[in-house]
Each structure stands twice: as structure tokens, then as C-alpha cells.
Amino acid sequence: MPSVSFKVNGQRVNVDVPADIPLLWVLRDQLNLKGTKYGCGVGQCGACTVHVKGVPVRSCSTLATSVAGQDVITIEGLSADGTHPVQRAWEELDVPQCGYCQAGQLMTAAALLAANKKPTDADINAAMEGNICRCATYRRIRGAIHRAAELAAAGPSRAGSGAPRDRED
């Protein structure tokens, strides 16, 4: 079995894995990071989204061996205390219903905002297109991404000062 070394949420890990094992199962079963969800197993639903070198990838269809030497961020690593702007906006606007897809939604949204500080609805739709929400909270997700952009622009000292915004269901 190959040994793979990479960083997960800032911590160096070394795991012995079969050459064909997806990153998802290493994260969940070997590293006990359960926030990354199994959805479809073929990279189409987005529930398993993590960042590899800052880029959102589907961990169910990414071989663990392919991330050797790279930085991987899971939902647990987005922020230690839940204060990342997307996490705060999701909570403020009460986005999740069942919540199953939300880790992948948050990770995709965080990557979008890292690349585009003020996305339009069209930008959000394009970035989030591959993330499926069975509860259809898409309007709340889009609203939360706009709110997260506002929170990020306000900076850490003023980011919490905004009142909750009305949501469209």
C-alpha cells in the first residue's frame, strides 16, 4: 500500500492507503473528519466538496494519492470557531433545512468568495451549479453568499454588526 503525506486543515498527515481509494474515505474513515459527506459517489452532487490548494474538488472522485504534498481544507478547517463569513451568513439567514449538502455548499461558496469578492447572481449560479440541494434552498444559499461577501468586506471588526436580512423562501 502506498503511503501518502499531505496537509489537512493545516496538519501534516501520513496515511497508508490503497492506490485507488478516494480522498473522501481517507478523510472520513482514517482521519475521522465526518463533515465531508458522501452523496453520489461520482462527483456530481457536491456534498463531498473540499479545497485542494484552494480549489474546490469532489473528494469522492479524487484519489487520495493525487493530493500527496498538497494542502487540503475540509469543512472542519474552514474556521476553527465557525466565524468564516460563509458560516456566519449561513447561520444568520438560516440556510439549511436537512443540512446534508451544506458542507459542500459552504466549501464551494468559500472558494467562490476567495476568487470573487463581490459575485453577481450569475457568478453565484455558475459557481454553485454542481451542488445539489434536495431541499431546494437555492435562493437562501444565493442570499447567504451575498451576505458573506458583505461580512467579508466589512472585515473582522465590523463583520458582526449587520442585522439579519429577510430571506426569500
ChimeraX commands (.cxc) that place a marker at each C-alpha (Angstrom):
marker #1 position 0.00,0.00,0.00 radius 0.5
marker #1 position 1.31,3.44,-0.87 radius 0.5
marker #1 position 1.98,5.91,1.90 radius 0.5
marker #1 position 0.60,9.40,1.19 radius 0.5
marker #1 position 1.63,12.54,3.02 radius 0.5
marker #1 position -0.34,15.78,2.76 radius 0.5
marker #1 position -1.74,18.57,4.95 radius 0.5
marker #1 position -5.34,18.51,6.14 radius 0.5
marker #1 position -6.61,21.69,7.79 radius 0.5
marker #1 position -3.02,22.77,8.40 radius 0.5
marker #1 position -1.86,19.50,9.96 radius 0.5
marker #1 position 0.57,17.18,8.18 radius 0.5
marker #1 position -0.82,13.63,7.89 radius 0.5
marker #1 position 0.69,10.43,6.58 radius 0.5
marker #1 position -1.65,7.59,5.67 radius 0.5
marker #1 position -1.19,4.15,4.16 radius 0.5
marker #1 position -3.93,3.67,1.58 radius 0.5
marker #1 position -4.78,1.53,-1.41 radius 0.5
marker #1 position -3.79,3.31,-4.63 radius 0.5
marker #1 position -7.43,3.53,-5.77 radius 0.5
marker #1 position -9.08,4.90,-2.59 radius 0.5
marker #1 position -10.93,8.22,-2.91 radius 0.5
marker #1 position -9.88,11.09,-0.68 radius 0.5
marker #1 position -13.38,11.14,0.85 radius 0.5
marker #1 position -12.88,7.79,2.57 radius 0.5
marker #1 position -9.44,8.73,3.88 radius 0.5
marker #1 position -10.89,11.91,5.38 radius 0.5
marker #1 position -13.92,10.20,6.92 radius 0.5
marker #1 position -12.64,6.76,7.86 radius 0.5
marker #1 position -8.95,7.24,8.57 radius 0.5
marker #1 position -8.80,10.85,9.73 radius 0.5
marker #1 position -12.26,10.92,11.37 radius 0.5
marker #1 position -13.30,14.14,9.62 radius 0.5
marker #1 position -17.01,13.40,9.23 radius 0.5
marker #1 position -18.14,16.82,7.98 radius 0.5
marker #1 position -17.35,15.92,4.37 radius 0.5
marker #1 position -20.36,13.91,3.22 radius 0.5
marker #1 position -20.83,11.04,0.80 radius 0.5
marker #1 position -23.60,11.92,-1.63 radius 0.5
marker #1 position -23.48,10.36,-5.07 radius 0.5
marker #1 position -20.01,8.83,-5.26 radius 0.5
marker #1 position -19.41,10.09,-8.79 radius 0.5
marker #1 position -18.64,13.79,-8.24 radius 0.5
marker #1 position -21.97,15.18,-9.39 radius 0.5
marker #1 position -23.78,16.32,-6.23 radius 0.5
marker #1 position -21.11,18.35,-4.40 radius 0.5
marker #1 position -21.75,17.04,-0.87 radius 0.5
marker #1 position -18.13,15.87,-0.66 radius 0.5
marker #1 position -16.52,19.16,-1.74 radius 0.5
marker #1 position -13.19,20.08,-0.13 radius 0.5
marker #1 position -10.46,22.50,-1.15 radius 0.5
marker #1 position -7.20,21.23,-2.60 radius 0.5
marker #1 position -4.72,24.09,-2.93 radius 0.5
marker #1 position -7.68,26.48,-2.58 radius 0.5
marker #1 position -9.70,24.92,-5.41 radius 0.5
marker #1 position -12.99,23.13,-4.71 radius 0.5
marker #1 position -12.80,19.45,-5.66 radius 0.5
marker #1 position -15.07,16.47,-5.25 radius 0.5
marker #1 position -13.34,14.23,-2.73 radius 0.5
marker #1 position -15.40,11.18,-3.76 radius 0.5
marker #1 position -13.78,11.19,-7.19 radius 0.5
marker #1 position -10.31,12.46,-6.21 radius 0.5
marker #1 position -7.79,9.76,-5.44 radius 0.5
marker #1 position -6.07,10.19,-2.10 radius 0.5
marker #1 position -2.73,9.56,-3.78 radius 0.5
marker #1 position -3.31,12.58,-6.05 radius 0.5
marker #1 position -3.15,15.02,-3.12 radius 0.5
marker #1 position 0.32,13.96,-1.99 radius 0.5
marker #1 position 2.24,17.02,-0.80 radius 0.5
marker #1 position -0.78,19.31,-1.16 radius 0.5
marker #1 position -2.95,21.32,1.23 radius 0.5
marker #1 position -6.49,20.03,1.77 radius 0.5
marker #1 position -9.12,22.00,3.66 radius 0.5
marker #1 position -12.35,20.36,4.83 radius 0.5
marker #1 position -15.41,21.99,6.36 radius 0.5
marker #1 position -13.80,21.44,9.78 radius 0.5
marker #1 position -10.85,23.56,8.65 radius 0.5
marker #1 position -12.82,26.44,7.15 radius 0.5
marker #1 position -12.60,28.16,10.54 radius 0.5
marker #1 position -11.84,26.80,13.98 radius 0.5
marker #1 position -14.76,28.60,15.62 radius 0.5
marker #1 position -17.41,28.94,12.89 radius 0.5
marker #1 position -16.61,32.58,12.15 radius 0.5
marker #1 position -15.78,32.30,8.46 radius 0.5
marker #1 position -18.09,34.74,6.63 radius 0.5
marker #1 position -19.94,31.95,4.81 radius 0.5
marker #1 position -20.57,30.07,8.05 radius 0.5
marker #1 position -21.85,33.22,9.72 radius 0.5
marker #1 position -24.06,34.12,6.77 radius 0.5
marker #1 position -25.47,30.58,6.58 radius 0.5
marker #1 position -26.41,30.79,10.25 radius 0.5
marker #1 position -27.71,34.35,10.04 radius 0.5
marker #1 position -30.00,33.54,7.12 radius 0.5
marker #1 position -30.96,30.08,8.42 radius 0.5
marker #1 position -29.99,28.43,5.13 radius 0.5
marker #1 position -30.03,24.67,5.81 radius 0.5
marker #1 position -33.09,22.52,6.10 radius 0.5
marker #1 position -31.91,18.92,6.25 radius 0.5
marker #1 position -28.31,20.14,6.14 radius 0.5
marker #1 position -26.82,17.15,4.35 radius 0.5
marker #1 position -25.41,19.09,1.39 radius 0.5
marker #1 position -24.40,22.16,3.35 radius 0.5
marker #1 position -20.73,21.33,3.98 radius 0.5
marker #1 position -20.21,21.06,0.23 radius 0.5
marker #1 position -22.26,24.19,-0.40 radius 0.5
marker #1 position -20.21,26.14,2.15 radius 0.5
marker #1 position -16.90,24.93,0.73 radius 0.5
marker #1 position -17.90,25.84,-2.82 radius 0.5
marker #1 position -19.16,29.26,-1.68 radius 0.5
marker #1 position -15.95,29.93,0.27 radius 0.5
marker #1 position -13.87,29.16,-2.83 radius 0.5
marker #1 position -16.07,31.44,-4.94 radius 0.5
marker #1 position -15.67,34.33,-2.49 radius 0.5
marker #1 position -11.91,33.80,-2.27 radius 0.5
marker #1 position -11.75,34.28,-6.04 radius 0.5
marker #1 position -14.52,36.87,-6.45 radius 0.5
marker #1 position -15.13,39.28,-3.57 radius 0.5
marker #1 position -18.45,40.59,-4.94 radius 0.5
marker #1 position -20.12,37.95,-7.09 radius 0.5
marker #1 position -23.27,38.63,-9.08 radius 0.5
marker #1 position -26.24,36.27,-9.08 radius 0.5
marker #1 position -24.93,34.90,-12.38 radius 0.5
marker #1 position -21.47,34.30,-10.84 radius 0.5
marker #1 position -23.06,32.51,-7.89 radius 0.5
marker #1 position -25.30,30.39,-10.10 radius 0.5
marker #1 position -22.34,29.34,-12.24 radius 0.5
marker #1 position -20.11,28.50,-9.27 radius 0.5
marker #1 position -22.79,26.65,-7.33 radius 0.5
marker #1 position -24.34,24.85,-10.30 radius 0.5
marker #1 position -22.81,21.47,-9.45 radius 0.5
marker #1 position -24.00,21.46,-5.83 radius 0.5
marker #1 position -27.35,19.78,-5.42 radius 0.5
marker #1 position -29.67,20.65,-2.53 radius 0.5
marker #1 position -32.52,18.18,-2.11 radius 0.5
marker #1 position -34.43,20.73,-0.01 radius 0.5
marker #1 position -34.09,23.38,-2.76 radius 0.5
marker #1 position -32.74,26.17,-0.56 radius 0.5
marker #1 position -31.02,27.71,-3.57 radius 0.5
marker #1 position -32.40,31.24,-3.05 radius 0.5
marker #1 position -31.27,31.20,0.58 radius 0.5
marker #1 position -27.86,29.90,-0.48 radius 0.5
marker #1 position -27.50,32.71,-3.02 radius 0.5
marker #1 position -28.63,35.26,-0.42 radius 0.5
marker #1 position -26.13,33.87,2.10 radius 0.5
marker #1 position -23.30,34.15,-0.41 radius 0.5
marker #1 position -24.16,37.81,-0.98 radius 0.5
marker #1 position -24.33,38.30,2.80 radius 0.5
marker #1 position -20.98,36.51,3.27 radius 0.5
marker #1 position -19.44,38.88,0.73 radius 0.5
marker #1 position -20.77,41.81,2.79 radius 0.5
marker #1 position -19.42,40.32,6.01 radius 0.5
marker #1 position -16.02,39.69,4.45 radius 0.5
marker #1 position -15.89,43.24,3.05 radius 0.5
marker #1 position -16.77,44.69,6.47 radius 0.5
marker #1 position -13.73,42.97,7.97 radius 0.5
marker #1 position -13.43,41.19,11.29 radius 0.5
marker #1 position -14.14,44.22,13.48 radius 0.5
marker #1 position -17.44,45.22,11.83 radius 0.5
marker #1 position -18.50,41.93,10.27 radius 0.5
marker #1 position -20.94,41.03,13.02 radius 0.5
marker #1 position -22.72,44.39,13.16 radius 0.5
marker #1 position -25.28,43.77,10.43 radius 0.5
marker #1 position -28.83,42.87,11.35 radius 0.5
marker #1 position -30.25,39.66,9.89 radius 0.5
marker #1 position -31.71,40.18,6.45 radius 0.5
marker #1 position -35.07,38.92,5.31 radius 0.5
marker #1 position -34.86,35.74,3.34 radius 0.5
marker #1 position -36.78,34.60,0.32 radius 0.5
marker #1 position -38.12,31.07,0.55 radius 0.5
marker link #1:1,2 radius 0.2
marker link #1:2,3 radius 0.2
marker link #1:3,4 radius 0.2
marker link #1:4,5 radius 0.2
marker link #1:5,6 radius 0.2
marker link #1:6,7 radius 0.2
marker link #1:7,8 radius 0.2
marker link #1:8,9 radius 0.2
marker link #1:9,10 radius 0.2
marker link #1:10,11 radius 0.2
marker link #1:11,12 radius 0.2
marker link #1:12,13 radius 0.2
marker link #1:13,14 radius 0.2
marker link #1:14,15 radius 0.2
marker link #1:15,16 radius 0.2
marker link #1:16,17 radius 0.2
marker link #1:17,18 radius 0.2
marker link #1:18,19 radius 0.2
marker link #1:19,20 radius 0.2
marker link #1:20,21 radius 0.2
marker link #1:21,22 radius 0.2
marker link #1:22,23 radius 0.2
marker link #1:23,24 radius 0.2
marker link #1:24,25 radius 0.2
marker link #1:25,26 radius 0.2
marker link #1:26,27 radius 0.2
marker link #1:27,28 radius 0.2
marker link #1:28,29 radius 0.2
marker link #1:29,30 radius 0.2
marker link #1:30,31 radius 0.2
marker link #1:31,32 radius 0.2
marker link #1:32,33 radius 0.2
marker link #1:33,34 radius 0.2
marker link #1:34,35 radius 0.2
marker link #1:35,36 radius 0.2
marker link #1:36,37 radius 0.2
marker link #1:37,38 radius 0.2
marker link #1:38,39 radius 0.2
marker link #1:39,40 radius 0.2
marker link #1:40,41 radius 0.2
marker link #1:41,42 radius 0.2
marker link #1:42,43 radius 0.2
marker link #1:43,44 radius 0.2
marker link #1:44,45 radius 0.2
marker link #1:45,46 radius 0.2
marker link #1:46,47 radius 0.2
marker link #1:47,48 radius 0.2
marker link #1:48,49 radius 0.2
marker link #1:49,50 radius 0.2
marker link #1:50,51 radius 0.2
marker link #1:51,52 radius 0.2
marker link #1:52,53 radius 0.2
marker link #1:53,54 radius 0.2
marker link #1:54,55 radius 0.2
marker link #1:55,56 radius 0.2
marker link #1:56,57 radius 0.2
marker link #1:57,58 radius 0.2
marker link #1:58,59 radius 0.2
marker link #1:59,60 radius 0.2
marker link #1:60,61 radius 0.2
marker link #1:61,62 radius 0.2
marker link #1:62,63 radius 0.2
marker link #1:63,64 radius 0.2
marker link #1:64,65 radius 0.2
marker link #1:65,66 radius 0.2
marker link #1:66,67 radius 0.2
marker link #1:67,68 radius 0.2
marker link #1:68,69 radius 0.2
marker link #1:69,70 radius 0.2
marker link #1:70,71 radius 0.2
marker link #1:71,72 radius 0.2
marker link #1:72,73 radius 0.2
marker link #1:73,74 radius 0.2
marker link #1:74,75 radius 0.2
marker link #1:75,76 radius 0.2
marker link #1:76,77 radius 0.2
marker link #1:77,78 radius 0.2
marker link #1:78,79 radius 0.2
marker link #1:79,80 radius 0.2
marker link #1:80,81 radius 0.2
marker link #1:81,82 radius 0.2
marker link #1:82,83 radius 0.2
marker link #1:83,84 radius 0.2
marker link #1:84,85 radius 0.2
marker link #1:85,86 radius 0.2
marker link #1:86,87 radius 0.2
marker link #1:87,88 radius 0.2
marker link #1:88,89 radius 0.2
marker link #1:89,90 radius 0.2
marker link #1:90,91 radius 0.2
marker link #1:91,92 radius 0.2
marker link #1:92,93 radius 0.2
marker link #1:93,94 radius 0.2
marker link #1:94,95 radius 0.2
marker link #1:95,96 radius 0.2
marker link #1:96,97 radius 0.2
marker link #1:97,98 radius 0.2
marker link #1:98,99 radius 0.2
marker link #1:99,100 radius 0.2
marker link #1:100,101 radius 0.2
marker link #1:101,102 radius 0.2
marker link #1:102,103 radius 0.2
marker link #1:103,104 radius 0.2
marker link #1:104,105 radius 0.2
marker link #1:105,106 radius 0.2
marker link #1:106,107 radius 0.2
marker link #1:107,108 radius 0.2
marker link #1:108,109 radius 0.2
marker link #1:109,110 radius 0.2
marker link #1:110,111 radius 0.2
marker link #1:111,112 radius 0.2
marker link #1:112,113 radius 0.2
marker link #1:113,114 radius 0.2
marker link #1:114,115 radius 0.2
marker link #1:115,116 radius 0.2
marker link #1:116,117 radius 0.2
marker link #1:117,118 radius 0.2
marker link #1:118,119 radius 0.2
marker link #1:119,120 radius 0.2
marker link #1:120,121 radius 0.2
marker link #1:121,122 radius 0.2
marker link #1:122,123 radius 0.2
marker link #1:123,124 radius 0.2
marker link #1:124,125 radius 0.2
marker link #1:125,126 radius 0.2
marker link #1:126,127 radius 0.2
marker link #1:127,128 radius 0.2
marker link #1:128,129 radius 0.2
marker link #1:129,130 radius 0.2
marker link #1:130,131 radius 0.2
marker link #1:131,132 radius 0.2
marker link #1:132,133 radius 0.2
marker link #1:133,134 radius 0.2
marker link #1:134,135 radius 0.2
marker link #1:135,136 radius 0.2
marker link #1:136,137 radius 0.2
marker link #1:137,138 radius 0.2
marker link #1:138,139 radius 0.2
marker link #1:139,140 radius 0.2
marker link #1:140,141 radius 0.2
marker link #1:141,142 radius 0.2
marker link #1:142,143 radius 0.2
marker link #1:143,144 radius 0.2
marker link #1:144,145 radius 0.2
marker link #1:145,146 radius 0.2
marker link #1:146,147 radius 0.2
marker link #1:147,148 radius 0.2
marker link #1:148,149 radius 0.2
marker link #1:149,150 radius 0.2
marker link #1:150,151 radius 0.2
marker link #1:151,152 radius 0.2
marker link #1:152,153 radius 0.2
marker link #1:153,154 radius 0.2
marker link #1:154,155 radius 0.2
marker link #1:155,156 radius 0.2
marker link #1:156,157 radius 0.2
marker link #1:157,158 radius 0.2
marker link #1:158,159 radius 0.2
marker link #1:159,160 radius 0.2
marker link #1:160,161 radius 0.2
marker link #1:161,162 radius 0.2
marker link #1:162,163 radius 0.2
marker link #1:163,164 radius 0.2
marker link #1:164,165 radius 0.2
marker link #1:165,166 radius 0.2
marker link #1:166,167 radius 0.2
marker link #1:167,168 radius 0.2
marker link #1:168,169 radius 0.2
view
